[in-house]
Amino acid sequence: MVATKHHKNRIELLQGTLDLLILETLRWGPSHGYGISQALRAQSADVLCVDAGSLYPALHRLERQGLVRAEWAISENKQRTRVYRLTPAGRQRLAGERSKWEQLSAAIESVLNRTRPSES
Amino acid sequence: MRLPLWRRRQDEELDEELRSHLQMAIRDRVERGESLQQATDAARREFGNVLLVKETTRDMWGWVSIEQLWQDLVYAGRALRRTPGFTTAAVLTLALGIGANAAMFSVVYAVILRPLPFPDADRLMAINGLVVRDAGQVSPSASSSWPDYFDWRAKAQTFASLSAYHDTNFTVTGLGRSQHVPGAIVSAEFFATLGVAPSLGRAFRREEEHAGSNVIVVSDQFWRSQLGMSGDAVGRTMMVNGRSFTIIAVMPAGFRFPITFPPPELWTTIAEDAQVEEPGDTPMTAQRGAHFLQVIGRLKEGVRESAARAELETIASALAQQYPEDNAGRSVRVVPELEAVVGSAKRPLLVLLAAVACVLLIACVNLANLMTARGTARQRELALRMALGASRYRVARLVLTESLVLAVAGAALGLVAGSWLVRLLVHLSPTNIRGLDEVSMDAAVLVFTAAIALACGLFVGVAPAMRVTRSQPRQDLSETRTTAGRSQRRLLNALIVVETALGVLLLAVATFLVRGFDRLTHTDPGFDPSHVVTLRVGLPDSRYTYLKKVAFFDELLPELARLPGIEAVSLVAPLPLGGSRFGVSFDLPGRTARSAAERLSAEFAFVGPDYFRAMRIPLRRGREFTAADGDDAPRVVVINEAFAQQYFPGEEPLGKRIRPGLSTTEDETPWREVVGIAGNVKQQTLNERVKPLYFVPYAQGMITTPHIVLRSAGPPEAVPESARKLIAARDPELAVFDVRTMDEYFGRVVASPRFTTLLLMLFAVLGVALSAVGLYGVLAYTVVQRTHEFGVRFALGARPRDVVRGVMGGAFALVGSGLLVGVVASMALNRALARTLDFVQPVDAAAYPIVALVLLSVAAVAAYTPARRAARVDPVTTLRAG
């Protein structure tokens, strides 16, 4: 069970961050589901591996919310596939989510790096 | 899988999208140098369960819930079709339970809950009189007097309008044969209070309340049948009670108030009561002590019931101070009109509703039993579904859907059964209950049925569904059961005990009722009702003064007595078991009351000569009245035994004198001598305590239209017609009405208890039968489950008799516990039931042996077949199979 071992080195995504990552990936240009998962893996140096069981529900949910738009296209390998692109609403949401994320991570960081009074 | 059309395309697209993902992954791996086989396997593994991915993705589409529901329904339907025996049993059980409930509820709704058919009917209040006697004892006297009403009407601010009325009968002549028509005498604002306008013409005006106005309103029915639906009916005149009335309005079809049986056809004003026979007499409208009115009021918008009650109580207490002689101790009671109309019909119906709910509960427990047994059988199938990737939640939902499908099917069939049962109920029910003629399976009943079906589905389905969510697929898949699981069996056993206890409860209540009813119908009413016909003749006041009325009966009664086959003839009012009772005050020597509240009061009746012989009421002492006890003869009374005991204890009543507050002329209330003592007679109901009553000869106190009673030697069928001819020969304009045998009155008195008893018996039979079926089902199931065990036992030398004894013993242990629980519960219920239904005895210990006997025999029958089957288990076959 190679896959299982592999999984152990990975970090579970926080609830809601997957949406942010998908939207961010799509900011660089339209892509299909496989492309998005590959891009995420590459950008995170193999740390983030989104499985299909999370990716596709997320994509379809974003589509339903009008944040991405999907259409059928032919891939670079002449493969008919479904390609997602960011809508203006998606772009706006991305900006919002990004700033929220930055606040959150800054906050978490400051908590983690604080010297505890009792120890000083 | 069958998907709805609209969804298929989207589903195919998702398939293609996921396929392209896999293919791209494989291509990438191949390009990196893996073999095609390796690449495919790795990509598949990485992708995970395609079905699960599809399922979760589909969840995002929004109509998932609808679609999954569809799937669940398809699965449930398929699963149910695979087990037709189970499905049929379940649906039939539920259909019986739900059908009986739907039918009973439609009756309850029509009688108790459905608002009166008037606009803003919740603002209509009944205002009843109330008498607070010396000892603080409150006796509801529903009626009020005209002067009291006039004061309320003038002073009350909380009511938009306040109207008084009393039902009466009119004699209509000149439209074919003279007829007796039911109707009412009402105050001017009657129709406005109810909020109903005539369909033709106009309502009464206040000035038409004065004597001599002679205006009348007719019902739609009367207009159709008697006036030929003529468009110019309004303005025409017709002869009513011997006088000419002008028709001023026709009421819309379906208008019915007061609620009488049969419904009123004519309405006229107070003017009728404002008339006097002799100049100088006091009309009814001026007699503050004459209580015979009903009052209905419409609350002003936004006024609370309590505010109206407080106001009227204040007015009443002011009146009591102002007129102590008539009003001391009198108060009022304000209740919603609907409550007043429903009256005593409410309690028996609620008891029946509770009983039928009990039946449904048994049906549900039964079904829960079946589902649990079935759940065990399906354990493997469900475990397999979960192993294949279905979530626990989905599988649980599937199980729940199944029970809901059963419930819906049961409800649908139940509605069919219910609509049939409703007709039966209405047919069986006593006729004088409002709303019963309008019982139907309408929207409210459908909503109710849907609600109980849903509740049943949940009740039945939740336990098996919960089991699924707790189960261990791997264990369930591998396990082969040889004996039933312990927790499983414990649940089934508990359900059997509950079911039996409910069945016992129903059976016990039914037995209380049957025994109570039996006692009721065997109660001696104090007279012999067989072979007695009664009828009434309306003598219009306009042509018959008091003395002429007396003379009319003086001549008629001997003539009737001469008819062939007649044994005795007399007259009486109020008729025993006829529905009404008169209370008239009286004084005893040396005890003269100063106020109304202090005055002694007893029941009163006026009768003709030969009355006690005609009714076969035993005369204990003294004599009957004779034709000699006329208006000019010395005043006399006959008292009943209860009167003698209460007012002349240990004394000789004969020759004593009493003075009833009753006179035929204005001022004279003479002392009367007691000349006879008669046996006690039940006046209104068979289970009442007999009250003191005194009789006077009709010539000395005829205050209303009497009932003529005729005792015939043979069957009384021909009597009314020959009597009618005789009466018509004397005066062709007279209407003969209320022609009934005494047996009919007797039947009416027991109609409501009979209805309640009959239905409760029906429900008890249903309930016990259902619990027997449940017992049978569980035993049969357990026997099948234990086949292997029995095989082993036989192989080890057990005899068939031992096994039968074992199975039966187990069954009786369960039934016995149920019996015990049920008996304890019904003992607790007995007293409450007796308070609710007056013919039930508060402690009826003799009922329990009957209940136990019936239940145990039913249980024995239900348990016997499975036990026999267990005894026939062939050890060789079962052991090989195991």
Interface residues (C-beta under 8 A of the other chain):
Chain A: A3 H32 G33 Y34 G35 Q38 D51 A52 G53 Y56 P57 H60 R61 R64 S75 N77 Q79 R80 T81 R82
Chain B: E13 L14 E16 E17 L18 S20 H21 Q23 M24 A25 R27 D28 R45 E46 F47 G48 N49 L52 V53 T56 T57 D59 M60 W61 G62
